[in-house]
């Protein structure tokens, strides 16, 4: 099943709610992932640009997008960034396909003049 990295930044109001009622939001999210056919592999609080980081398994990109949309609509997140992840085997296969694709970068046709 595909893996996804999700990074979340909470709103000020979400932090206020969590301070008033400390809770493990990861446990509250588990049924949401399960309803979408996936699971949380692991999750962490963080600091910096994002407050929460999750690694999850979901059946497809549509399920990952649905999760991001639902969380965004809830109002507790000021930003959500979801990144599809590839394992090393998939990454090497992507490299092989890229090498065989025939892609050429655009070049400038201008010549230098004196």
Secondary structure by P-SEA (a helix, b strand, c coil): cbbbbbbbbbcaaaaaaaaaccccccccaaaaaaaacccccbbbbbcccccbbbbbbcccaaaaaaaaaaaaaaccccbbbbbbbbcaaaaaaaaaaaaacccccccccccccc
